[in-house]
Amino acid sequence: MTKRALLTGAAILLAACGIPEKPAQIEEKPAAAAVSEGVALNPTRNAYFGDVHVHTGNSFDAYVFGVRRTPEDAYRFAKGEQIQHDAGYQIQLEGPPLDFLAVTDHSEYLGIVPAMNTEGHPLAQTQTAKTAFGPNAQDAAEVFQQIGTSFVTGQPITDINDQSTMDTVWARTVEAAEKFYEPGKFTTFAGYEFTAMKVISADAGAAGNLHRNVIFRDKAPATIFSTLQSVNPEDLWNWMQVQRAAGIDSIAIPHNSNASNGGMFALETYSGKPVDETWARTRLANEPLMEISQIKGTSETHPNFSPNDEWAGFEMYDQFIGSAMLATVNEGDFARPALSRGLALKEEIGYNPYALGFIGSSDTHIAAGTFVEKNHWGKFPQDGAGPRQRMSVPPEGYDTWEDAPKSEAARNLAAPKYSASGLAGVWAEANTRGSIFDAMRRRETFGTSGPRIRPRFFAGSFSPGIMDKADLLERAYDSGVPMGGKLTAPAAAGGPDFIAWATQDPLSAPLQRLQIIKAWEEGGAAREAVYDVACSGGALPDPKSHRCPDNGASVDIKTCATVAGSGAPELRAFWRDPEWSAGQKAAYYVRVLENPTCRWSTWDAARAGTAPNPDLPATLQERAWTSPIWIE
């Protein structure tokens, strides 16, 4: 994006400040034609991996915790270069470079806190800056708390609410994206985080998370919309629509619904009114995706809602963000119940606002996602400083966990609960802004817990023999829909045919099982079913339990050495729903699981020669999730 792409003019400035009372009712966009941007296109599409949730020192919270990395550092890291960790050591991707990246610093006070701490900058002369950074600074922590509170309330701190500085830092962010964009090799997007929260308990400092990452396709406005203009995400959508009318397309990606207090996938508007069709259409037009996994946990489902899913408790983050208060557990917090809720809303109001595709990302605050369990370097410099700081080995002065004191404060620390990140995947014709953005728009996306697993998913009317055809992909696209698509159910009693397929990350563990998960609504309640459809070693799922047999894989938690058993490099299946009911509306998605491996905290313990933290899972099964296919 050149400076010319930073569109100016009265219309855009008006859009940044004024919000229409009633947005135009817009249809969900159809799949766009592929745009080559001078790069060869693959009609059956390639898998590209990236991260669309990355913070640098321009974010208030990152800077306060000592981060000094820049958007340029983030892009260099993604391209495979070594960069400095602010805990004092060098870090580098393990494996090949990423294919795409968006730096998404918080829009609220973007670049303001660094300016407050810069000698000679006008903001350094404000009373807020002097209180936090001056030679006689007092109550710095209170100042930073006030800034965070301002995010939540939408009430700006007057002396540091400098729009000119924020616009200048945003312009530099956009320029960095332009500088590192290499069509066909590495794709960059201008983006930012809209940091909306809804207060739950002021005393506990707890608020429901309603954050979104806004990703621009190929142009960016001169001023971005933040909670300092409005804390209501619906106003963000309205602003995005005004931008779109002016030729600036974008999508918003909600994240950490797992800590939203039921607000992310609610049945009411922000103001508490029942949702209607206009609201639903507006939401989905602006938010076709959700972030299913990241460093603050996984938002697929919860054991409370999925008691018959043995893998439902994966990387649970159980606190409200920025608080020690335990999070509530609501259907409006998780993807799988939301899919059922969306189908019910379609029956009720005529449109499904929760026909959401899935994507992963890191939410790193050090400009560098940590995608590999073995080499976890934390979210902030503090937990990245070493195993003791992230509580994966006993505290200083204690040899074992049995000897170490257990305090409420220690149990509530977030660092040991952080995950080793998430990763975004798309199936696109080329590694270009147009192709990757359009893949996100049409939901042909998938998320992983870190590894570069490649899952594919199609529904249509196929013959079982298609699995042996050299042109399987061409036939699947011609006769069906891919992940993220919608299919009208055939009249035949057997229902639609599904093709599920996944290949492992060669630098990670073999695959254990391939699953298709079904979500629907029945009798006013969310329903679900989990089917293993392909097992490693050529084994067959049990016809009653729909589960694969044990494949013999194991982990030695003292050394993190693994036994692969019959783990497979590839799994695929042709499948029909054995409980299909004619006329039933449902959403289906693929989940693929690797063999068990050590969690990052166990890797830390194994290297230190101590037992793993007993309060944390010792092992995990890395996985990938495709976007759903809706049968209507």
N, C-alpha and C positions, 0 to 999 in steps of 0.2 A: 504494500500500500504506500504510494507516494504521498507527498504532502497534498497533492491535488485530490487524493481520495479522502482526505479529512474535510468532508463537505461543510461549507459554511453557508451563510445566508439566513434571511429572516425566517424562512419556513422551518429550518432545522432548529434554530434557536428557540422559536416558538414551541416546537415539539418538545424540546428539552424542558420547558417550563410549564407548558399547558397540557392538560390531559382532557381528552374529550369525555363528556359524561357518559355517552353510550357509544361503544366502538361499533364500527361497521361489522355486520355479521359476515364472516368469511368462511369459505369452505376449506377443509383440509386439502393441502396441495397435492396434486397427483405427482407421480414420479417424473422428475425432469429429464429431458434428453441429455445424454452425456456431452460434456463440453471438453474438448481435447486440450486446449491451452497449448497446442503444439506438441502434445505427447501422445504416443500411440495408445489406443483404447483396447481393452480386453473385454469383449461382450459378455463373457462368463465371469468376469470380475476377479480381482485379486484381494487377498487379505492384507490389510494395512493396520499397523499397531501404533498407538500414540497415547497422548495424555492431554486432556483438555481441562485440567484443574491444577494449575501450578502457581504458587506464590513466590514472590521475591521480596527484597527489602523495601519495596514500595508499598507493601501491605503494612498497615499499622501494627498488627499483632506480630508479624515476622520481625519487623525492625525493633520493636520493644524487646524481643527475646534475643537480639544480637545478630540478626541476619543482615548481611550487607551484600548479598548476591543481587545481580541485576537481571532484567529480561535477556540481555545478551548472554549472560552466564547460563541461563536456562536453556537457550537454544543450542549453545555450544555443547552442553552436557547431553542433550537429546541427540545430537549428531555424533556422539561417541567420544567427544573430547573429555579430558580430565579437568575438573574444576576444584576450587577450594571449598571444603566444608567449613562452616563458620565455627565448628568445634576445634579446628586446627589441623586438619589432615586433608589429603587429596581423595576425591571419589570419582568413579567412572562407571559407566554402564557395563554390566557383564553381558556379553553377547553383542549382536549387531545394533546399530543405531535405531532409534525410533523413526517411524515414517512421517509422523505429524505431531504438532504440539501447539497448544495455546497457553500463553501466560495469562492468568486470570486473577490479578490482584484485586483486593477489595476496592470497590468504587468509592466507598465512604472514606474521606480524607486521604485519597490516593496521593501518595508522595508527601503528605503534609508533615508527618512526624519526622522523616529525614530532614526536611527543610527547617523544622523547628530546631534541629540539632546542627545546623550548618552556619558557621560563623559568617556574618555579613548578609545573610538572607533576612528580609524584612520579618518573616515569621519568627525568627529567633529573638526578635525584640518584643514579642507579645508576652503578656503576663503568664499565659498558659505555658509557653516555652520556658520562660525563666524559672517557673515553679518546678518544671520537670528536668531541665537541663542546665540551668544557669549555675554560676560559680557558688551561689548560696542556695542551691536547689533544695526544696523541701517538699515532702509529700508527693514524690514522683509517682509512686504506685497509685495514689489517689487520683492523680491527673489521668493516668492511663485508664483507670477504672471509669472515670468520667467520660473519656472518649468512647470506650466500649459501650457505656450506657447510652451515649448519644446515638450510636448505631441503632439500638433497640427502640428508642423513643422517637427517633426522627427529628429530635430537637438539636440543631447545630450548636456547637460552641462558637460563639460569635467571633472571637478574635482570631481563631485559626480556620474559620470556614472561608478559605480563599479559593474561589472558583478558578481564578487565573492560574494559580499554581497547579491545581488538579488538572486543568485542561492541558497545561504544558507537559506534565508527566504522562498524561494519556497520549499526547501526540508522540512522545518519545517511545512509548510502548508500541504504538502502531508502526512507527518507523523501524523499530527492531524487528517486528514481524516481517516487514517488507524486506529488510536487509538480508534475512536468513531464508527467505522463500526461494526454493529451487524446484520449479515444476518438473515432475517426473522423478525427483530424488528425495526431496524433503519439503513438506507442506507446513506452513505456519498460518495461524489465524489470530486476528486481533480479538481479544475477549477480556471480560472482567467478571468479578463476582458481585452480585446484588445480595447484600447481607441482611436479609429480613429475619426478624425474630418476633415472637409474641410472648410477652411476659407471663410466667406461670407463678413464680414466687420471687418477689423482690428481695425478701430477706435471705433466701438461699442463692440469689443471683442466677435463678434458673429461668430459661425461656425456651419455647418450642422453636425448633430450627425450621426456617422457611427459605433457606439460601438457594440461589440459582446462579449458575454460570451462564453468562450471555456470550454467545459465539457469533461473530459477524462473518458473512460469507466472503465478500471481496471488497467491501467499502465500509468505512467507519465514520460515525458522526464526530463532530468536533467536541461535543460535550456528552457525557454519558449520564444515565439515570441511576440515582442511588436512593437509599432510604432517607437521605437528608432532604429529598424531594417528597417522598412518600414511602411509608413502611409497608404499604399494601402491594403484594405481588400483582394484583389485578391491574394496578396503575402501571406497573412495569410492562405488562402485556399491551396495554393501550398505547403506551409510548412506543413500543416496538412496532405496532401496526402503523403508527404515524410515520416512523422511520421507513418502514417497508413501502409505504405509498410514495415516499420520496426517493425510492430506489436503493435503500439500504436494508438488505435482508439479514435476518438473524434468527437464531433459536435460543431458548433458555432451557437449561438442563438442571432440574432440581437435584439436590444431593442430601444425603443424611436424613432421609425421611424417617429413618429408625429413631431419631431423636426429635420428632416434630410434634409430639403430644397429640397425635391424631390429626394434625392440621394439614399435612402435605396432600393427602388424598381424602379430603373431607367430603361430607355430603352437603355442606353449607358454604356460602361465600365467606370472604374474610370478615364481613360485617354480620354474619350469622343468618343470612337469608337462605332459603333452599336454592340450590343451583337450578338453572334453567338451561334451555337449549342454546341461547346466545352465549351464556357464560361458558358452556361446555365447548362450543365450537371455537370460541376465542382462545380458550386455554390450550386446546390440542393444536391449533394452528401455530401457536407460539412455543409449545412445549411437547414436541413429539417423542422425547426421550426422558429417561431418568437414569441417574447414576446408581447402579446396583451394588457396587462395592468400592471401598476406598479405605484410607488409613484409619478412619474412625468407624470401621465396621461395615457389615454387610446388611443390605436392606431387602433381601429377597423375601424372607419369611421369618417367623418366630415359632419355637416349639409350642407356644400356647395355641397357635392357629393351625399348626401342622404336626399334631402328635404322632401321626403315622409315617412321618418323614424322618428317617434316621439321621439325615444330614441337615436338618433345619436349624441347628444351633451353631452354624458356622460363623466364627469371628464376630460374636455379639459384643457390641459396645453399649454398656448399660447405664450410662450417665447422660444427663442433658449437657450439651456442648458448653464448655467453659464453666461448668458447675460440678460440685461433688454430689449433687442431688441425683438419686437414681431416677432414670427415665421411666415414664409410664409405658405400657405396651398396649397399642391400639391397632385396630384394623387399618386405620388411616395412615399408619406408619410404614407399611410394608407392601412390596410389589405384588405378591401373589394374592392377598386379600383384595388389593386395589383392582386387579384384573376382574375378579368376580363382581366387585362393586360397580365397575364401569359397565359391565354387561347388564346389571340390574338397572342402572341409570338409563341405559339406552331404551329399555322397555318402558321406563317411567316418563322420560322427558324427550325421547326420540334421538338422542345422541350420546356417544360414549366419550367422556373427557379423559378416560384413563386407558385408552388404547395406546399404551406407552411402550416404546422400544427400550432396550437395555444397553447400557454402556458402562464401562468402568473408568476410573481415573485415580490419581494418587492423592490429591490435596496436600502435596508436599508444601512446606513453608520454608524450604532451604533451596528452592529452585531445581531440585533434583529428586525425582521419585525413586523409592527404594523397592524394586520389583522382585528381588530375589531374597528368600528367607535367610539364606546363609550369610548374606552381607547386608543386614539391616542397619541403617545409619540414622534412623529416627525421623521425626517430623520437624523438630526444632533442634538448634544446637545443643540444648540442655540434655535431651534424651539421646542425642546422637553422640554425646561425649564418651559414653562407655556403658558396659553392662550394668554397673552399679546404679548409674543414673536412670536407667530404664527398668530397674528392678528385676533383671533376669538372673542375677546372682545374689547371694546373701549380702546384706548391707555391710559397710565397712566395720571391721572389728568382730565379725561373726563368721564362723566357718560353715555352719549349716543353717538351713531354714528353721530347724527345730529350735535352735538357740536364739534366733532373731526375734525381737519383740513384734507383735502384731498389733498395730495401732489402726484406728479408724482412718487417720490421715493417710497412712501407707496404703490401705486397701482402696482408697478413693482416688489415688493418683491415676491419671489417664495414661501415662507413658507405657506401662506394661500391657495395657489393653489395645494399644495401637496395632494395626495390622501392617504387614509388609506390603501395603499398597494395593492398588487395583490398576487395570490396564484397559484402554479403549481399543476396540477392534471394529473395523468396517469392511464390508465387501464393496469395492468400488472399481470402476473401469480403469482408473489411472490415479497416480499419486499427485493429484492437483487439488487446488481449493474447490473448484467447481465439482469435481467428481466426489471428493470426500464429503463435502457439505451436503450434496444432494443425497448421498447414501445415508447421512444422518437424518436428513429431512424425511426420507422414505422409510426410515427405521431398519435398514438392512445393516444392522449393527449387532455387536455382541460385547460382553464384558468378561474379563477374566480377573482372577484374584492375584495375578502377577505374571504367570507363565504365558508364553505365546502359543497357546492352544488355538487350533483353527477349527471351529465348528461350522457346519452348514445344515440348513433346515429348509425343506420345501413341503408344500401340500398341494394336492391336485388330484387328477384322475390319471393314475399311472398303472403300468403293468409291472408285476414283480420282476420281470426280466430286464427292466430298465437298469437295475443295479449292475448288470454285467456289460452294459453298453459303453463303448468308448466315448460316445457323445452324450453321456448321462446328463451333464450340466446343461447342454443346449436343450435337451428334451425337457429337463426339469423347469427351465425358464419358459419354454414354449407352452408347456401343458399345465403349468401350475404357478404358484406364487412363492417367493422366498421369505425368509424371516422378515417380520415387520409388515407382511402383506395381509390382505383380507380375502377370504374365499367364500363364495356362496356354496353351501353344502349341496352335494349331488343328491338326487332323489333316491338313489339306490340305498337299500337298507344297510349296506356295509359302511357307508360314510366315506369320507375322504381318505386318500392314500397319503402317507407321510414318508419322506426320505430324511433320515438323520445320519450325520456323518461327522467325524472329528478326527483330527490328526494331532499327535502330541508335539509339544515343544521339544526339539532334540536336546536342549540343554537342561530339561527338567525330567520329571519322573514319567514312566509309562502310564498309559490310561488303564483304569480299572473297569469302568462301566459307562455306558451311554444311556441316558434317561430321557423320556418325554414326560413332561408334567402338564397336567390338564387342570384348568380352573374354570369353574362355572358357578352360576347362581341357581339355587333351587329352594322353593318354599321360603323365600326371604332370607336365606342363609348362604354364605360363601361355602362352596364345595371344592374339593381338590382330589386328585389322584396322582400317584407317582408310579411310573412304569419303567423298569429296566428293559431296554430294547436290544442291547448288544452287550455281551460280556467278554472280557479278555480270555484268551485261550480257546475261543470257539465254544465256550460253555453256553447253555441256554438258560434263560430266566425260568424260575419255577412258575408253572401256569397258574397257581393259586395266589402266591405271595407277590408275583411279578418282580422277584429279586434274583440277582445273579448269585451263584454260590461263591464262597470264599475263594479268592484266587491265589492264596498262599503268600501274599506280600506281607512284609513285616519291617519294623524299624527298631534298631538298637538305640535307645535314647541316651545311652552313655557315650556313644561315639557318633550317632546320627547316620551310621551305616545302614543301608537298606538291602532287603532281599526282594527282587522284583516279582517273584512268583510268575504268574502267567500274564503279567502286565503287557499291554499291546501298544505298538506305535500308531495304530489306526483302528477305529471301530466304526462300523456303519450298519444301517438296518433299513429295511422296507417294513412299514408298520401300519396296521389299522387298529383303531380303538376297539378293544373287545367289548366295551360297554357303551358303544355308540348308540344314541337314541335319535331317530329321525326328528328333525325340527329343533334339536337342541343347539343352543348357541354357546360356544365355548372358546377359550383361548388356550393354545398349546405352545410350550417352548421346550427347548432342549437344554439339559444340564449334563455336562460331562465331567467326570471325576478322575483325577490321577490316583495312583497308589499313594498310601500314606507316606509322609515325610516329616522331618522335624520342623516344628514351628521355630521362628527366629529366636525366641527366648530360650528354647532348648539348645539351639546351636551355640548361643552365648554360654550357656551352662556347660555344655560338653567341652568347649574350648578352655573354660576356666577350671574344669575338673570338679564341678559341683553338681548336685542334683538340681533338676529344673524347679522353678518356682511352682510350688504345689497349687497355687491359686490360678494358674494359667494352664491352658491345654498343652500337653507335651508334644502332640503331633497334630497334623491337619491333613486334609486332602484338598490340594489346590484344585481349582475348577474353572469352568467357563459356562456362561449362560447366553443363549441366543435370545434375540427379541422374539416375542410371541408371533404366532399366526392366529388370526381370528376367523373362526368358522361361523358364518352368519346365515 
